[in-house]
Every structure is written in structure tokens, then in C-alpha cells.
Amino acid sequence: MPNTDRDATTPHDVLIIGGGLVGASLAIALDALQLDVGLVESTPAGALPAVFDQRNLSFAEATVNALEALGVLPLLRAPTGTIRRIHASRAGDFGRIRLEAGAHGREEFGRVVVARDFGEALEARLATLRHLTRYRPTRFVGLGDERDGVRHVRIADGDGERDIATRLLVAADGTRSGVRDALGIHAREHDYRQTLLVARLRAQRPPDGTAYERLTSSGPTALLPRGDGHYGLVHGVAADEADAVAAMDDAAFLARVQDAFGWRAGRFLSVGPRSAYPIIGCVADALVAPRAVLVGNAAQTLHPLGAQGFNLGLRDALTLAECIAAHPGDAGDDAVLRSHAARRADDRTRTLAFSDGLAKLTSNDAPLLRPLRSAGLLAGDAMGWLQGLLVGGAMGYRGDVPALCRKVGA
């Protein structure tokens, strides 16, 4: 691994700010190009970023394909859960949507992975990279000049502040991106006034490959099939009720979730520790700036309904890697940035519209919307062409899909 004792006279080809899911995945993808890559991480060696906790990640098929190609999924130590069917309904509305992978010529729609397990696999893969310099624990402080084909960046660690340089700066530092702010890129926020409570849940009927999503005005209640015989629970509550619900004892909480979800998985028997995540949407007005690009949550933070967030962010990272590979010599060249922004436009626009529109439509209790929603659920369950659109999106195939997201020969 390259030495971190370097100064601003030796620029990185790419400097990534943020070592979470998307930033780490991008570093792995770039290593195959033999580029000099720097990764600025806030956590010290031996620790995982906070995002790698006990929440459950739903990986679309396109994401599974890419992470297998990058050598990450084979490093998972815990079993993954397989999603073979999707069942979605809304409390108070008629109809439901049922999608079967086998009916569309697929063995599965995707996998369920515990975030901590994924973080450990990413860490193991990062440790094998030959062209990566890791700055940790280090934080981004601000931007210096952008001149002569190089962008200067201020970082700080235990020894104080210093300047490093890069031909391309990548903001992968999350919803409250300091890099995005320093670049002067405005972002529009939307508070959904919902909080998600996430936990591991055991039910009378063990997972059978079905991912359930029950929609209500206060958010979704989802059961995801984990690989350990439990479900990954996601329970949405109104933001002003979140503290009270989080403080419930296990019996009261299970009764609440059972009432919201129903009995499709039988009686709920036990629940593990709960974590709470307020839902704030955020969309950057631009994806690129001179010698800089935004990826993942720094570019867009989605409502988790439909589990599109990380899947979209990974496609950001893989598309960027492809654009860099297609324009060798200078990773921050304008041609790279223009190509990346153009290729991400369709996927990003359509996924944002789907996620935000679905969240707002399903949380609106207006009586006039109920028959429309019911008609939509019935149509989605019955019409093959509409199911095809839903399946393609659920599996991560929207817009200009990066090559690694498709299996060889598929």
C-alpha cells in the first residue's frame, strides 16, 4: 500500500472523501485501473464507519452482480438472504402487488445483507488493494486552489492540518456533505417527517424468500428475509411519535408492529435492539464541478421505500469508474465529468421520481387517492408489462447500467 507521507506536489489521480458503502466500493472499482487513489476516512484503522451497523441492506440483482465482480460478496462471512418474491400492499386500500422472480426468468430479485457484515467484507477487500492510500482517522477541512489540472484539498488528522492534491475529488461523504458545501453546490432537502426503526425480528413462520412491504400513512413496515432465519424489520413511524415508540418494551413494540403489518408471517415472537433513523431526502442541484464529482448520498439521499439508495449510489460509483477508464490520462478531465453527468441523468431522475413519488403517494390519506392507489395496486398485480417495469427497476436496471452490474453473457 502506498505511503501516506506525501505532500501536495504529488497529486493523487482520485481522492475520495468518505469511506462508507459507496466510497469504499469506488476505491475497489478504481484499483483495477491502476490509478493512484486516496481515501479519506473519519474512523481509525480497526473500526468501521457508523453506517455499518445492524441495519439490513437490500441489494438489487445488478448490485449483487457488481459486488461479486469486485470480489466483495465472496468475503461475506454471514449468510445472505435471498429475495425471490416481493409482496407490497397498503393499509386501507384494496389490491396488492406480487412479483415472482421465476415468472420473469430469474432465480432471485436480490439479496439481503446486514450492513456490518458488508462493512467487514469491504474492509477485507480494501486491505488487498495495491494502489490505495488510506488517510485515517482524517477529516475533510476545506478546499484550496484548483489550478494547473490539480485540485488542492485541506485535511486534518492528529498531527494537524495539511494540504494534499488530486486530479479528481470525489465527494462520498453522505447527506450532510462538507465537500458539496465547499464546492458551492446547492442541495434541496425534504423532511418526510418519518422515522424508521430497524431491528432483527423472529416470526412464527421463518423467511421463505419473500420481501414484504406494508405501506401506511406514517411510513412502511417491511420484513426482509435475512440469511440467519430472522427477518430484517423496518418500521416507519411519524417523527413526533418516534421517541415514544422507541421506548416501548419488546412486547408492546411487537404488538404495534404486528398490528401494522398483519399476520402473513404468523405471530411475531421476538425482536432485537432497535435503531432509529429520521428520514430526510436531499438532492444536489449538480453532480459535478471543476475536477470534482458527487456520488451516493452526497449526490442524492432517497426515501428508503423501495430500497433504492445504496443501489443507486453504487451505480454512481461504477459509472464514474467506467468514465475514467474511457478517458485515460486525467481522471478529472472535463470529458470525464461531462460523460459521467450525462450517463447518470436518466437513472438518477427516474429513481428519484419513483422513490419520492411512491413515498408521498402512499403516505397521503386523502380519501380521493384511495381508489387510485387501489387501482394501481390491482394493475401492478395483473398487468405483465407493468410488472416488467417494476421488476426492472427493483433489480437495478434503469438507464445506462454499468457493465459490472450485468452478468457476463446476460
C-alpha positions, 0 to 999 in steps of 0.5 A, spaced: 500 500 500 502 506 498 505 511 503 501 516 506 507 521 507 506 525 501 505 532 500 501 536 495 506 536 489 504 529 488 497 529 486 493 523 487 489 521 480 482 520 485 481 522 492 475 520 495 472 523 501 468 518 505 469 511 506 462 508 507 458 503 502 459 507 496 466 510 497 469 504 499 466 500 493 469 506 488 476 505 491 475 497 489 472 499 482 478 504 481 484 499 483 483 495 477 485 501 473 491 502 476 490 509 478 493 512 484 487 513 489 486 516 496 481 515 501 479 519 506 476 516 512 473 519 519 474 512 523 481 509 525 484 503 522 480 497 526 473 500 526 468 501 521 464 507 519 457 508 523 453 506 517 455 499 518 451 497 523 445 492 524 441 495 519 439 490 513 441 492 506 437 490 500 441 489 494 438 489 487 440 483 482 445 488 478 448 490 485 449 483 487 452 482 480 457 488 481 459 486 488 461 479 486 465 482 480 469 486 485 470 480 489 466 483 495 460 478 496 465 472 496 468 475 503 461 475 506 462 471 512 454 471 514 449 468 510 445 472 505 438 472 504 435 471 498 429 475 495 425 471 490 418 474 491 416 481 493 409 482 496 407 490 497 400 492 499 397 498 503 393 499 509 386 501 507 386 500 500 384 494 496 389 490 491 396 488 492 402 487 488 406 480 487 412 479 483 415 472 482 422 472 480 421 465 476 415 468 472 420 473 469 426 468 468 430 469 474 432 465 480 432 471 485 430 479 485 436 480 490 439 479 496 439 481 503 445 483 507 446 486 514 450 492 513 456 490 518 457 484 515 458 488 508 462 493 512 467 487 514 467 484 507 469 491 504 474 492 509 477 485 507 477 487 500 480 494 501 486 491 505 488 487 498 488 493 494 495 495 491 494 502 489 490 505 495 492 510 500 488 510 506 488 517 510 485 515 517 482 517 522 482 524 517 477 529 516 475 533 510 477 541 512 476 545 506 478 546 499 484 550 496 486 552 489 484 548 483 489 550 478 494 547 473 489 540 472 490 539 480 485 540 485 488 542 492 484 539 498 485 541 506 485 535 511 486 534 518 488 528 522 492 528 529 498 531 527 494 537 524 492 540 518 495 539 511 494 540 504 494 534 499 492 534 491 488 530 486 486 530 479 479 528 481 475 529 488 470 525 489 465 527 494 462 520 498 461 523 504 453 522 505 447 527 506 450 532 510 456 533 505 462 538 507 465 537 500 458 539 496 458 545 501 465 547 499 464 546 492 458 551 492 453 546 490 446 547 492 442 541 495 434 541 496 432 537 502 425 534 504 423 532 511 418 526 510 417 527 517 418 519 518 422 515 522 424 508 521 426 503 526 430 497 524 431 491 528 432 483 527 425 480 528 423 472 529 416 470 526 412 464 527 413 462 520 421 463 518 423 467 511 421 463 505 424 468 500 419 473 500 420 481 501 414 484 504 412 491 504 406 494 508 405 501 506 401 506 511 400 513 512 406 514 517 411 510 513 412 502 511 413 496 515 417 491 511 420 484 513 426 482 509 428 475 509 435 475 512 440 469 511 440 467 519 432 465 519 430 472 522 427 477 518 430 484 517 424 489 520 423 496 518 418 500 521 416 507 519 413 511 524 411 519 524 417 523 527 413 526 533 411 519 535 418 516 534 421 517 541 415 514 544 415 508 540 422 507 541 421 506 548 416 501 548 418 494 551 419 488 546 412 486 547 408 492 546 413 494 540 411 487 537 404 488 538 404 495 534 408 492 529 404 486 528 398 490 528 401 494 522 403 489 518 398 483 519 399 476 520 402 473 513 408 471 517 404 468 523 405 471 530 411 475 531 415 472 537 421 476 538 425 482 536 432 485 537 435 492 539 432 497 535 435 503 531 432 509 529 433 513 523 429 520 521 428 520 514 430 526 510 431 526 502 436 531 499 438 532 492 444 536 489 442 541 484 449 538 480 453 532 480 459 535 478 464 541 478 471 543 476 475 536 477 470 534 482 464 529 482 458 527 487 456 520 488 451 516 493 448 520 498 452 526 497 449 526 490 442 524 492 439 521 499 432 517 497 426 515 501 428 508 503 421 505 500 423 501 495 430 500 497 433 504 492 439 508 495 445 504 496 443 501 489 443 507 486 449 510 489 453 504 487 451 505 480 454 512 481 460 509 483 461 504 477 459 509 472 464 514 474 469 508 474 467 506 467 468 514 465 475 514 467 477 508 464 474 511 457 478 517 458 485 515 460 490 520 462 486 525 467 481 522 471 478 529 472 478 531 465 472 535 463 470 529 458 470 525 464 465 529 468 461 531 462 460 523 460 459 521 467 453 527 468 450 525 462 450 517 463 447 518 470 441 523 468 436 518 466 437 513 472 438 518 477 431 522 475 427 516 474 429 513 481 428 519 484 421 520 481 419 513 483 422 513 490 419 520 492 413 519 488 411 512 491 413 515 498 408 521 498 403 517 494 402 512 499 403 516 505 397 521 503 390 519 506 386 523 502 380 519 501 380 521 493 387 517 492 384 511 495 381 508 489 387 510 485 392 507 489 387 501 489 387 501 482 394 501 481 395 496 486 390 491 482 394 493 475 401 492 478 398 485 480 395 483 473 398 487 468 405 483 465 408 489 462 407 493 468 410 488 472 416 488 467 417 495 469 417 494 476 421 488 476 426 492 472 427 497 476 427 493 483 433 489 480 437 495 478 436 496 471 434 503 469 438 507 464 445 506 462 447 500 467 454 499 468 457 493 465 459 490 472 452 490 474 450 485 468 452 478 468 457 476 463 453 473 457 446 476 460 
